[in-house]
Amino acid sequence: MKIIYRYIIKSFVKPFVITFFFALFILLMQYLWKYVDDLVGKGLEISVILELLFYASATFVATAAPLAILLSSLMTFGNLGERYEIVAIKSAGIPISRLFTPLLILAIVIGCGTFLFANYVTPKAYEKSKHLMLDIKDQKPALVIEEGVFYDGFDNYVIRIGNKKSDNVTIEEILIYDHSKGQGNTTITYAKKGTMKMTDDKKYMLFRLYDGFYWDESRNANSKDVAKSQYPLLRAVFKEQYKRFDISSFQFQKSDDNFYQSTNQTLPLKELNLKIDTLKMRIDELEDAPARNFFGSLYFFNNIIKPDTTPLVAHALPSDLKYEEMDLEKKKEIINFAQMASMNFYSTIQYSFDDLHWNMYSLWMHQIEVHRKFTLSVACLLFFFIGAPLGSIIRKGGIAIPLVVTILFFIFYFIISIIGEKVSKGDLIPVPLGMWFSTLLLIPICIFLSYKATIDSSIFSIEEQFKWLSNLKIVRYFNSKKANEDTSTMS
C-alpha cells in the first residue's frame, strides 16, 4: 500500500501545484482588471507593481487552495480510472475508500495550512495591498507634456508647447498661463524657444525660456469693488527667463502603514473576537440609551413640578398635584422644559439609532470575517470529497472534463457564498447560517458522490449516459424512422 500511496500522492501533487498557481493567476488578473484605471498612466516603477501583485496574490491564496484541490483530485482519479488502474487496484481486494486516505490526509493538512495562512498572513497582505493601492490612487499621472496640448498637471499653471524636438529637452512656442491669483488667464508668459529639464533629485521641472514676452492684467488685490477696480496692463520683454515648477507630488510616496490596521479584514482571529465582544457591549449600551434618557427626563421634570420633595421617577409622580393650580411662571417653565426634553429625547433616539445601525453593521462584518477563515478551510476538505469520488466515477483524465466540472462547482459554491454573505450583512438571516449555507449545500453532494464511488456506480459515466439516451423511446423512434428511410432509398 505504501507504493500505491506514494504513487497517488505523486500523481496529485504535480497537478495541484500547477492548478494552484493557475487559479492564483486568474484571480490576480481579475484584481488587475478591477484597478487597471488606477494603475495606467502613473509612471510606476516595476518594483512597485511587483510589490502590489505580491501582496494581492497573498490575499487570494485561501481562495485558490480549494479550487486547486478540486481540479487536481478530479484529474488524479480521472486519470487512474481512464487507465483502468482503479479497476486493477479493486481487483486486488483494495476498496476505493483506502485510495482516498493519503489524499484525504493531504487535504486536511492543506486545509489547516489555509486556515493559518488566512489568519496570520492574509490580514497583513490585505493591509499592505490596500495601503499601497491608496498611495497609487493618490499619485498624480505621469508628467508627460505633449506638443500642441494644454497641460494642466502643475498646480495653478497651464502650459502649452508648440513644438518639441526629438531630444525632449529643446522646445519652441511656449505659453504659460498663471492661475495662482484666481483671476483666470490674466498672467501669461510667451517664449519663442527654450529648454525643459528635470532636476537630478526629480523634485523640480526647470524651464529656461528665450526671446519672450510677459504680460499681466490682473485686478488689484486691494480693490473691494470689482466693477470700479482698474485692470492695469503690465508688459515686459525678456531675452532669458527661468521658471521652476514643483513636481514632487508626481513621485510615488508611501504613507502611514497603520492606515488600514483597524479594519476587519486586517485582524487575526483573536483580535476579531475581542473586537466582536467590544461591539456587543457597545450595542447593549446603545439599546438601553433611549430608556435611560427617557427616565432621566422624567426625573428632572418631577423636580420642576415639586422641588421641595425627594425627586421621583417614571410613574411615581404625585397624584394630588394639579397643573391648573400652578401659577403662570410655573406653567411656562414646565411647558418649556417639556418641549426641550422632547426635542433632546428625539435627537438622542435618532443619534442612538444611527450609531446602533453602524455598530451592528460593523459587528456583522467582523463576524463574517471570522467565519470566512473557517469556511475556506473546510472548503478544501469538501472539494476533495467532490473531486476524488467524481473523478473515479467519470473515469476521464486530461484537463478538459475536470476543468469544466471544477468551474461549475466552483461558481456554484462561491455564488451561494456571496449570496449568504450579502444577506448576512442585512440581518435577514444569522451570520453563521449565511456564511455556512454554501457548505451545508455541498455536504449532501459530497456524501452522495462518496457513496456512489464506494459502490462503484457508473451513474456519471459518459458511456452510460449515451447508453441511457439510446434506450429512450423517442430516440429509438427516430433511429427506426431513419433506418426505414435509408431502406426505402436503397430499394
C-alpha positions in Angstrom: 0.0 0.0 0.0 2.9 2.4 0.6 3.9 2.2 -3.0 0.3 2.9 -4.1 0.0 5.7 -1.6 3.3 7.3 -2.9 2.1 6.9 -6.5 -1.3 8.6 -5.8 0.3 11.4 -3.8 2.9 11.9 -6.6 0.0 12.0 -9.2 -1.8 14.5 -7.1 1.0 17.0 -6.1 2.0 18.0 -9.6 -1.4 19.0 -10.9 -2.2 20.6 -7.6 0.8 22.9 -7.8 0.1 23.8 -11.4 -3.7 24.4 -10.9 -3.0 26.3 -7.6 -0.8 28.9 -9.4 -3.1 28.9 -12.4 -6.0 29.8 -10.1 -3.9 32.4 -8.4 -3.0 33.9 -11.7 -6.7 34.1 -12.8 -7.7 35.7 -9.5 -4.8 38.2 -9.8 -5.8 39.1 -13.4 -9.3 39.8 -12.1 -7.8 42.1 -9.5 -5.8 43.9 -12.0 -8.7 44.3 -14.3 -10.6 45.9 -11.4 -7.9 48.5 -10.7 -6.4 49.0 -14.2 -7.7 52.6 -14.4 -5.8 53.5 -11.2 -2.5 51.9 -12.5 -2.3 53.1 -16.1 -0.5 56.4 -16.8 1.1 56.8 -13.4 4.7 56.0 -14.5 5.1 53.5 -11.7 8.3 51.6 -11.2 8.3 47.9 -11.9 9.2 47.2 -8.2 6.0 49.0 -7.1 3.9 46.9 -9.5 5.5 43.7 -8.4 5.1 44.6 -4.7 1.4 45.2 -5.3 1.0 41.9 -7.2 2.8 40.0 -4.4 0.5 41.4 -1.7 -2.6 41.0 -3.8 -1.7 37.3 -4.7 -1.2 36.6 -1.0 -4.8 37.6 -0.3 -6.1 35.0 -2.8 -4.2 32.0 -1.5 -7.1 30.9 0.7 -9.5 31.1 -2.3 -7.2 29.4 -4.8 -6.4 26.4 -2.5 -10.0 24.8 -2.6 -10.1 25.3 -6.4 -6.8 23.6 -6.8 -7.8 20.6 -4.7 -11.0 20.1 -6.6 -9.3 20.2 -10.0 -6.2 18.2 -9.1 -8.3 15.5 -7.3 -10.6 15.2 -10.3 -7.6 14.9 -12.7 -5.8 12.4 -10.4 -8.6 9.9 -10.0 -9.9 10.6 -13.5 -6.5 9.5 -14.9 -6.4 6.5 -12.7 -9.9 5.4 -13.9 -9.2 6.1 -17.5 -6.0 3.9 -17.4 -8.0 1.2 -15.5 -5.6 1.4 -12.6 -8.6 1.8 -10.2 -10.0 -1.4 -11.6 -6.7 -3.2 -11.1 -6.4 -2.0 -7.5 -10.0 -3.0 -6.7 -9.4 -6.5 -8.2 -6.6 -6.9 -5.7 -9.2 -6.5 -2.9 -8.4 -2.9 -2.0 -11.5 -0.8 -1.6 -11.6 2.7 -3.2 -12.0 4.3 0.2 -8.5 3.3 1.0 -7.3 5.1 -2.1 -8.8 8.3 -0.8 -6.9 8.0 2.5 -3.5 9.6 1.6 -5.1 12.5 -0.3 -7.6 13.0 2.5 -4.8 13.4 4.9 -3.1 15.8 2.5 -6.4 17.8 2.0 -6.7 18.1 5.8 -3.1 19.4 6.0 -3.8 21.9 3.2 -7.0 23.0 4.9 -5.2 23.6 8.2 -2.5 25.5 6.3 -5.1 27.5 4.5 -6.6 28.5 7.9 -3.3 29.5 9.3 -2.4 31.5 6.2 -5.8 33.2 6.2 -5.5 34.0 9.9 -1.9 35.3 10.1 -0.6 36.1 6.6 -3.7 37.3 4.6 -4.6 40.1 7.0 -1.1 41.6 6.8 -1.1 41.1 3.0 -4.5 42.8 2.7 -3.4 45.7 4.8 -0.2 46.2 2.7 -2.1 45.9 -0.6 -4.8 48.3 0.4 -2.2 50.8 1.7 -0.2 50.5 -1.5 -3.2 50.9 -3.7 -4.3 54.0 -1.8 -0.8 55.5 -2.4 -1.1 54.7 -6.1 -4.6 56.3 -6.4 -3.4 59.4 -4.7 -0.4 59.8 -7.0 -0.8 62.1 -10.0 -0.5 60.8 -13.5 3.0 60.7 -15.0 4.5 64.0 -16.1 4.1 63.9 -19.9 3.9 67.3 -21.7 3.0 66.7 -25.3 3.3 69.3 -28.0 0.2 71.2 -29.1 -1.7 70.2 -26.0 -2.7 72.4 -23.0 -1.2 70.6 -19.9 -2.7 71.4 -16.5 -0.8 68.9 -14.3 1.0 71.7 -12.5 -0.9 73.4 -9.7 -2.3 76.8 -10.8 -0.5 76.6 -14.1 -1.4 75.6 -17.7 1.4 75.1 -20.2 1.3 74.7 -24.0 4.3 73.7 -26.1 4.0 74.3 -29.8 6.9 72.1 -30.9 9.2 69.7 -29.0 12.5 68.4 -30.5 13.5 64.7 -30.6 15.8 65.2 -27.5 12.7 66.0 -25.4 14.6 69.0 -24.0 14.5 71.7 -26.7 11.1 73.3 -27.0 9.5 76.1 -29.1 6.4 78.3 -29.0 5.9 78.1 -25.2 2.8 79.5 -23.5 2.5 79.5 -19.7 -0.8 80.6 -18.1 -0.5 81.6 -14.4 -3.8 81.0 -12.4 -2.3 81.4 -9.0 -4.2 84.7 -8.4 -7.5 83.0 -9.1 -8.5 85.6 -11.8 -8.3 83.4 -15.0 -5.9 83.9 -17.8 -4.6 87.3 -16.7 -0.9 86.5 -16.4 0.7 84.9 -19.4 4.3 84.2 -20.4 5.3 83.5 -24.0 8.6 82.5 -25.4 9.8 81.6 -28.9 12.1 78.8 -27.7 13.6 77.3 -24.6 14.6 74.1 -22.8 12.8 71.8 -20.4 14.7 69.7 -17.9 14.1 67.9 -14.7 16.5 68.3 -11.7 18.6 65.4 -10.6 16.5 64.8 -7.5 13.3 64.8 -9.6 11.6 67.3 -7.4 11.5 70.3 -9.8 11.0 70.9 -13.5 13.1 73.8 -14.9 12.1 75.9 -17.9 14.7 78.1 -19.5 12.9 80.5 -21.8 14.5 82.7 -24.6 13.1 85.7 -26.6 9.7 86.1 -25.0 7.1 88.4 -23.5 5.4 88.6 -20.2 2.1 90.4 -19.5 -0.1 90.8 -16.6 -3.6 92.4 -16.5 -4.8 91.1 -13.1 -7.0 93.2 -10.9 -5.6 95.0 -7.9 -5.9 92.7 -4.9 -6.7 95.6 -2.5 -9.8 96.7 -4.6 -13.1 95.8 -2.9 -15.4 96.9 -5.7 -14.9 94.7 -8.7 -16.9 97.0 -11.0 -14.9 100.1 -10.2 -11.5 98.4 -10.0 -8.9 99.1 -12.6 -7.0 96.5 -14.6 -3.6 97.9 -15.4 -1.6 96.1 -18.1 1.9 95.2 -17.2 4.1 94.1 -20.2 7.7 93.1 -20.3 10.2 91.7 -22.8 12.9 89.3 -21.8 15.8 87.7 -23.6 16.1 84.9 -21.0 13.9 83.8 -18.1 13.8 80.9 -15.7 10.7 79.1 -14.5 10.7 76.4 -11.8 7.7 74.0 -11.0 7.4 71.7 -8.1 6.9 68.1 -9.3 7.5 66.3 -6.0 3.8 65.3 -6.0 4.3 63.3 -9.2 6.7 60.9 -7.4 5.4 57.8 -5.7 5.4 58.2 -1.9 4.3 55.7 0.7 2.0 56.9 3.5 1.5 55.7 7.0 1.4 51.9 7.3 -1.2 51.9 10.0 -4.0 53.4 7.9 -5.9 50.1 7.4 -4.8 48.4 10.6 -8.2 48.5 12.4 -10.4 47.2 9.6 -12.0 43.7 9.9 -10.0 42.2 7.1 -6.7 43.1 8.6 -7.2 41.4 12.0 -6.4 37.8 13.1 -9.0 35.6 14.8 -8.0 36.6 18.3 -8.3 40.3 17.7 -11.5 39.8 15.7 -13.1 38.1 18.7 -12.0 40.9 21.0 -13.5 43.4 18.6 -16.8 41.5 18.5 -17.1 41.5 22.3 -16.5 45.2 22.4 -19.1 45.8 19.7 -21.6 43.7 21.5 -21.1 45.7 24.7 -21.5 48.9 22.8 -24.7 47.7 21.1 -26.2 46.8 24.5 -25.4 50.3 25.8 -27.0 51.9 22.8 -30.1 49.8 23.1 -30.5 51.0 26.7 -29.7 54.6 26.0 -33.2 55.8 25.0 -34.8 54.3 28.1 -32.1 56.0 30.3 -32.7 59.3 28.6 -36.5 59.0 29.0 -36.4 58.2 32.7 -33.8 60.9 33.2 -36.1 63.5 31.6 -38.9 62.4 33.9 -36.6 62.6 36.9 -35.8 66.3 36.2 -39.3 67.0 35.1 -40.6 65.9 38.5 -38.0 68.2 40.2 -39.5 71.2 38.5 -43.1 70.2 39.4 -42.3 69.6 43.1 -38.8 70.7 44.1 -39.5 70.7 47.8 -39.7 66.9 47.9 -37.5 64.0 47.1 -37.3 63.6 43.3 -39.5 60.9 41.9 -39.1 58.9 38.7 -41.3 57.5 36.0 -44.9 56.7 37.1 -44.3 57.7 40.7 -45.4 61.4 40.2 -47.6 62.8 43.0 -51.3 62.3 42.1 -52.5 65.2 44.3 -50.7 67.9 42.3 -52.8 69.5 39.6 -51.5 71.6 36.7 -54.4 74.1 36.9 -53.4 75.0 40.4 -49.9 76.2 39.4 -49.0 79.8 38.8 -48.3 81.1 35.3 -44.5 81.2 35.6 -44.5 77.6 36.8 -46.7 76.5 33.9 -44.3 78.3 31.4 -41.3 76.6 33.0 -43.0 73.2 32.8 -44.0 73.7 29.1 -40.6 75.0 28.1 -38.8 72.1 29.8 -41.2 69.6 28.3 -40.6 71.0 24.8 -36.8 71.0 25.3 -36.8 67.5 26.8 -38.9 66.1 23.9 -36.5 67.6 21.3 -33.5 66.3 23.2 -35.1 62.9 23.5 -35.9 62.8 19.8 -32.3 63.8 18.9 -30.9 61.1 21.3 -33.2 58.5 19.7 -32.0 59.5 16.2 -28.4 59.5 17.2 -28.6 56.2 19.0 -30.4 54.6 16.1 -27.7 55.7 13.6 -24.9 54.7 16.0 -26.6 51.4 16.7 -27.0 50.7 13.0 -23.3 51.4 12.3 -22.2 49.2 15.2 -24.5 46.4 14.1 -23.1 46.5 10.6 -19.5 46.5 11.9 -20.4 43.6 14.1 -21.7 41.6 11.1 -18.6 42.4 9.1 -16.3 41.2 11.9 -18.4 38.0 12.4 -18.4 37.4 8.6 -14.6 37.6 8.6 -14.3 35.1 11.5 -16.5 32.6 9.7 -14.7 33.2 6.4 -11.4 31.9 7.8 -13.1 28.6 8.7 -15.3 28.2 5.6 -12.4 28.4 3.2 -10.5 25.8 5.1 -13.5 23.4 5.3 -14.0 24.0 1.6 -10.6 22.3 0.9 -12.0 19.2 2.5 -15.4 19.4 0.8 -13.9 19.9 -2.6 -11.7 16.9 -2.2 -14.8 14.8 -1.4 -16.3 16.1 -4.6 -13.3 15.8 -6.9 -11.9 12.4 -5.8 -15.2 10.4 -6.0 -16.4 12.2 -9.1 -13.1 11.6 -10.8 -13.3 7.8 -10.0 -16.9 7.7 -11.3 -16.4 9.7 -14.6 -13.0 8.0 -15.3 -11.9 10.7 -17.7 -8.4 12.1 -17.3 -6.8 15.1 -19.0 -7.8 18.6 -18.3 -11.0 19.3 -20.4 -13.7 17.5 -18.4 -12.2 18.0 -15.0 -11.8 21.7 -15.8 -15.5 22.1 -16.8 -16.7 20.2 -13.7 -14.4 22.3 -11.5 -15.6 25.6 -12.9 -19.2 24.6 -12.4 -18.8 23.5 -8.8 -16.6 26.5 -8.0 -19.0 29.0 -9.5 -21.9 27.3 -7.7 -20.1 27.4 -4.3 -18.9 31.0 -4.5 -22.2 32.3 -5.8 -24.0 30.8 -2.9 -21.3 32.1 -0.6 -21.7 35.6 -1.9 -25.4 35.5 -1.5 -25.1 34.2 2.0 -22.7 36.9 2.9 -24.9 39.6 1.4 -28.0 38.6 3.3 -25.9 38.2 6.5 -25.0 41.9 6.3 -28.6 42.9 6.2 -29.6 40.9 9.3 -32.0 38.8 7.1 -30.5 35.6 8.4 -28.0 35.0 11.2 -24.3 35.4 10.1 -23.3 31.8 10.9 -26.1 30.4 8.7 -25.4 32.8 5.9 -21.7 32.0 5.8 -22.1 28.3 6.2 -25.0 27.9 3.8 -22.9 27.0 0.8 -21.0 24.4 2.9 -24.3 22.9 4.1 -25.4 22.6 0.4 -22.2 20.8 -0.5 -22.2 18.3 2.3 -25.1 16.2 0.8 -23.4 16.3 -2.6 -20.1 15.0 -1.0 -21.9 12.2 0.8 -23.8 11.2 -2.4 -20.7 11.2 -4.6 -18.6 9.3 -2.0 -21.4 6.6 -1.7 -21.6 6.2 -5.5 -17.8 5.9 -5.7 -17.7 3.3 -2.9 -20.3 1.1 -4.6 -18.6 1.5 -8.0 -21.6 3.3 -9.6 -21.4 4.4 -13.2 -24.2 6.9 -13.0 -21.9 9.7 -14.2 -20.1 7.7 -16.8 -20.3 9.2 -20.2 -20.8 5.8 -21.9 -23.6 5.0 -19.5 -25.3 8.4 -20.3 -25.1 7.6 -24.1 -26.5 4.1 -23.4 -29.3 5.6 -21.3 -30.2 8.1 -24.0 -30.2 5.4 -26.7 -32.7 3.4 -24.7 -35.2 6.2 -24.6 -38.4 5.6 -26.7 -38.1 8.9 -28.6 -34.5 8.2 -29.6 -35.4 4.6 -30.7 -38.3 6.0 -32.7 -36.1 8.5 -34.6 -33.5 5.8 -35.2 -36.0 3.3 -36.6 -37.6 6.0 -38.8 -34.1 6.9 -40.1 -33.4 3.2 -40.8 -36.7 2.8 -42.7 -35.9 5.9 -44.8 -32.5 4.5 -45.7 -34.0 1.2 -46.7 -36.6 2.8 -48.9 -33.9 4.9 -50.5 -31.8 1.9 -51.3 -34.7 0.0 -52.8 
